[in-house]
Amino acid sequence: MNEIELAIEDLAEDGRGVARVGGKVVFVHGGLPEERVRARIVARRRRHDEAVALEVISPSPARVEPVCRHFGRCGGCALQHLAPAQQIAWKERQLAEILRRIGGVEPESWAPAVTGPWWGYRRKARLSVRFVGKKGRVLVGFREQDGRKVADLDGCPVLDPRIGERIDALAQCIGGLSVAAAVPQVEAALGEGAGALVIRHLAPLSEEDRRRLTAFSEASGLGIFLQPGAADSIQPLGEPPRLSYDLPEEAVRIAFAPLDFIQVNAEVNKAMVRRALEWLDPRPGERVLELFAGLGNFSLPLARAGAFVDAVEGDAGLIERARENARANGLEDSLRFHLADLTEDQGHRAWAKAPYEAMLLDPPRSGAETVFGYLPRGELRRVLYVSCHPGTLARDARILVQRYGFRLRRACAMDMFPHTAHVEAMALFER
């Protein structure tokens, strides 16, 4: 397709540059605001075109050299060419604009973004695997930008080094299996000490395959789990590692299973929990309701702070391990976990009818709209909302402010995924 010179005006929500030609928007991979680039049009749509920058004619002052040599082809990162401080500033602007545009709200004050390390931060990841017959080898990594192929990686600087520096060795190990063509993915789960890989395989392993994987486990120090079917089919290969992470300031240790949801960025998670407790300010004996509680990432620290916590989660396995975590941390007397599908009306439950002074919400991308209709509101004075999707946070903020009489006291962005366009946020609502 044809090449064209473009002036980049802004960044889209996915991190692509935004240009205009004759009033039509062009999304440009690799372009930054204030730049002129020579680009190739790769797709024409009715409302917009798509392009890839071939040459930066006049670079932005915020442009930096990407650390990873696979950047631009691998779809795992979108913003390595933008200086870290500008990445944060852009995410903060994105959050503010979405709150105004969708929610019609603006916080009374903004707090600095929650940030952490730029590299080696990702302790949880699902990696695609593909056997390429023409190359005679296996590829392990994230998908390419167009999503159709697995990126040909030999390492990944955003992954925890225990796996990021072993991508090539892992690919060679899988490539030597008799079922190499039947391994579609590997899931990495890394705790404070131990780490694990879950190998998804669609055909039975031979004894030699098991020996090969055991040898990789011993050389890497990473435990291996095998997953021949659904999530409940996983079994350890050998002695299973004990996975856990610490929240040292709250004196809490949280154990998890390899397929459990945990926050991918350990240092940002620690800072996020500290700020959540600071903003929610639970007093000893105060009743707090947490929804979408998971393993107890927030509820255990809340209980450690002296609050009495009702924590609700929809996954039975997470509830079981959360209760084990409460016992292991000596918090079972001040913390009750409840299993409930929060996408359905739970207003008849005793925990939903109980009085609370504060509530913490940590919903999935779909947000928390479904829970607002049946929650107690008489004594509820503070709501802390932890969001992984600014759009649903903005929608829910509008509901809390306009329908239920809260005000948005403060908010901040959280950079859980540096070098990506993903924006997380925290917001405090008060009566």
N, C-alpha and C positions, 0 to 999 in steps of 0.2 A: 504494500500500500504506500501512499505518497508521504513524503517528508515535508515538514512545515516548521517555521520558526514561531515560537509562542512566548508570550509574557505570562508568567505565573503570578496570579493575584492572591491566592489563598491556599489553604489545605482543606481537603474534604475530610469527612469523619473517618474514613479509612486510611488517611495519611497520604493520599495521592494529591499532587498539585492540581489546582483549578485554574484553567485558562478559558478564554472565550474567543471564538472566531465567528464574526457576523452575528453575535448575540447567542450563539449556541455554545453550551458548556463543553469543554474538553477536559477529561480527567487524565492527568499525566503521571505515570509511574516515574519516580525519580526526580520530580521537579519540586522546588521550594519557592515560597513567596519571595518576591523581589528579584526573581531570576528570569533571564531570557535563555531559552533552550531550543535546540534543534531536536525535533521529535518525529517519530514515525506513527502515523495513525494506524492502529491495529484493529479497530472495530468501529463501525458506524451504527448508531442507534437513532431512534426517532427523536428522543429528547436530548441525547448527548453523544459525544464520540469518546473513544478511549485511545490513549497514545502512550508511547514509551520514550523517555528522554534518551537521545543518542549522544548529545553533546551539550555541556553547559557553556553557553556563550558568555554570560556575565553571572558569576556565582553570588549567592546570598552571603552576607557576612556570617550567617549562622551555619553555613555548610561546613561539615567536617568530613574527614576521610573515614569511611566505615572500617571497623575493626575486622569484621568477618569478610573473608574473600568470596563467600557465597552470597553476600548481600546483593539484592537485585534480581537474583534467580530464586533463592529460597523464599518461601512465603512466611517463614516464622517471624520475621521482623519487617517493619515498614519504615522505620525512622532512624536507622543508624547513621544516615547522612546529615541529620539535624543535631546540633549541639545539645547535650543533655539539659542545660538550663532552659533552652528554647523549647525542648520537648515538654517540660513541665509547664512552662507558661502557656503553650498551646493547649494542653489538656485542661488547664484552669479556665482558659477562655471558652473552650468547648463546653465545659460543665456550666459555666455562667450563662452562656447563650441558650443552652437547652432548657435550663430552669426557667429562664425568662420566656422563651418561645412556646414551650409546651406547658409548663406549669404556671406561668404568669406570676412567678414568685422570685424574690431575691433575698438572700440571707441578710440579717442585720449586720453580720460581720463575717469576714472570710478569715479562715486560719491558714497558715502555710501548708502546702501539700505534704502529705506523708510520703517520704522517699526512703530508699535503701540503696544497696549496691547496684551498679550498672551492669556488672558481668558476673557470670557464674551463679546467678540468683535462682534459677528455676529448678526446684526440687521435685516437681511433679510434671510429667509430660507424657503424652501419647504420641509415639513415633510410628510413622507408616513404614512398612517393609514391602519391597518389591523385588522379585527375582527377574532379572533382565537377561533373557536367553542370548540376545545378540552380543551382550558384553560378557556373558558367562559369569556373572556375579550378582550379588545382592546389594540393593541400596537400602539404607536405613536413615530416616530423617523426617523433616517436615515436608509438606507438599510444596511444590513450586507455586509461584504467584498465581498462575492460572488455575491451580487446583487439580490439574489433570495428571500430573506426574509426581513421583517422589524425587525431591532434590537430591542430587549426588553429593553428599557431604562426607568429609573425612574428620569433621569435628564441629563443635558448636559452642561458641563462647558464652552464650546466655544460659546454657544448661549448667547445672552443678557439675564441676569438673570430674566427679566420679563417673559420670556417664558422658558428659560433653567431650572429654578427652579420649573416650573409648568407643566412639561411634564406628570408626574404621575396624577396630578389633571385633566389635559386636557383629558388624556386617560380615566379616570373614567367618566368624563362628557360625552364624546362621547359614551362610553360603555353603558351608561344609556339611549341613544336615541333609539327610536323605529326603526330607520333606521341605526343603528350602522354598519351593514354589508354593507351598501351602501355609506359609507364615505371613499373615497380612499386617500384623502390628506388634509392637512391644510397648508396654506401659512401664515407665520408670517412676518409682516412689522412694524418695530418699529421706531418711530421718536424720536426727542429730548425729547418730553414730552409724547404725546399720542402714543399709539400702537394699532395694529389691528391684528385680525386673520381672514383669509378667509377660511370658511368651504366649501369644495366641497362635494356636496351630490347628489347622483344619483337617489334618490327617494324623494317624497315630505315629508316635516317635519310635524309632528302633532303639535297641540297647546302646548301640554306638552313638546315636543322637544324644541319648541321656549322658553318656560318658563325656561327649564333647561339651555339652552345656555345663556339666559339673566342673570340668576343667576350667571353663571360662569363669564360673562362679568363684572357684578357688583363686584364680589369678587376679580377679578384679576386686574380690572382697564383697561382691554383691550377691545376695540370695537370689535364687531363681524359683519362680512359680510357673506352673504350666496351666494354660487355660484352653482345653479342647472344645468347650461349649460356651454356655452363658456364663455370666459373672459368678454364679454359685458353683461352677465346675472347677474353680482353680484349686490346685494342690501344690504344696511345696515340693521341690526337687531336693531332697536331703533335709537337713535341719533348718526350719524356717527362722529367718531373722526377726528380732523383736523391734518393730518400727515404732518410733516415738519422736516427739519434739517437745522442747521446753519453752515455757514462758517464765523466765527467771525472776523478773521483778514481781510477778504474781505468785511465785513459788508453786507453779503448776506444771506437771508433766502430762502430756496427752499421747496415749498409745493409739495407733491406727493400723488398719489392715491395708494391704497394697492397693486395693481398688477404691478405698474410701476417699471422699472429697476432703482435701486439706488445701489451705491457701498455698499457692505455689512459691511465694516469696517469703522466706522465713523471717528476714529482718523487717520487712514492711509489715508482716503480720504482728510481730512483737510491738512495733510502734503503733499499729492500728488498735490493738487491744488496750495499750496504755492510754491512748487518747480517748477511746470509747469509755473507759472507766472514769477518766477525768471529766468528760463532758456529762455523762449520765449521773455521776456523783452519787453512787448508791450509799445510803446511810445504814449503819448496823440495824438489823431487824426490818428494814424496809422490804416490801414485797415487790419483786420485779418479774415480769413475764417476758420470756424470750421465745420468739417464733422462728422456725427454720434453724434449730439449734445445732444440728449436725452432731459432732463428737463432743461438744462442750467448749469450743474455742473461746466463747464469751461467757457462757454460763458458769463454768468453773471459776474463772477469775472474779465474776460478780459474787459468787458465793464466798470466795476467799476474802472479799472485801467486807463481808458481814451481812450481805443481803440474803433474804429467803427467795429462792428462784424456782419458778415453774418454767420448765424448758420443754418446748414442743417440737417434734420432728416427725416427718412422714416416712422415713426409711427405718425399718425394723432392725436391720443390722447396725446402723449408726446408733440407734437408741440403746441397743444391748451394750455396745462398746462405750457409749457415753456413761452409762450406769457403772460399768467397770472402772472407767476413769474417775468417776466421783468417789467410788470406794477406795481406789488406790491413792487418791489425794486426801482422804479423810474428810470428804465434804458431803457424804450421803445424807447427813441429818438436815442440811440446809438447802438441798437441791433435789427436786423431783422432776424426772423426765416422763413425758407423756407421748405416746404414739398416736398420731392423728394426721389424716389427709387434709392439709391446709388449703387445698383447692375446693373443698366442700364446706358447707356450713357446719361449724362446730359449736354453735351457740348453746347447745344443750349440755355440753360438757361442764363438769364442776369447775375445772380450771378457767374456763371462759367466763364463768359467772362470778368468779372471785374478785375482790377489789385489789387493785395494784396502784402503786404510786408512780411506777416507771415501766417502760416497755422497750425492748430492743428487738429490732427487725433486721434479719440478714437473709433476704429472700433470693431466689434464683433470678435469672434475667427477666422472667415474666413479672416480677414485682410482687407487691403485697396487697393489691387492690381487693382480692377476694376475702381477706380477713377483716377488713374494716367494718363490714356491716354487722358483725356479731360480737365485737370486742367490747369489754366494759370501758366506760368513759367517765363515770362519775368522779372517781378520785384520781384518774390518770392525769398526771401533770407534765410528764416528760416522755418523749418518744425519740429514741436514737435509731436512725435508719442507716444501715450499711448497705451500699449499693454496688452491684457489678454492672449496671446498665443505666446510664444517665437519663435515658428516655423514660423508663418506667419509674425511676425516682421522681422525675419532674411531674409525671402524671399523678403519682401518689401524693406528692407534695401539694398539688392543687386540691386534692380531696381532703387532706388533713387540714389545710388552711381554710378553704372555702366552706366545707361541709361540717367540719367538726371543731372549728374555732381555735386551731393551733396557730402559732406564728413560727416562722423559720428563723431561729435564733442565730445559728452559725452553720457553716458548711466548709468543706475542704475537698480537694481532689486527692486521690491516692494512686501512686504510681506502682501498682502491683506488677505490671508487665513493662519494664523499660524497653525502649526501642520499638515498641508496638504502638498502634493507635488506640489500644484498649484503655478506657478511662473508668476508674472506680472512684467512689465518693463516700463521704460520711456527712450526715446532716442531723442536727438536733432541733427538735420541735418542742415548744413549750406552750402551755395555756396562756 
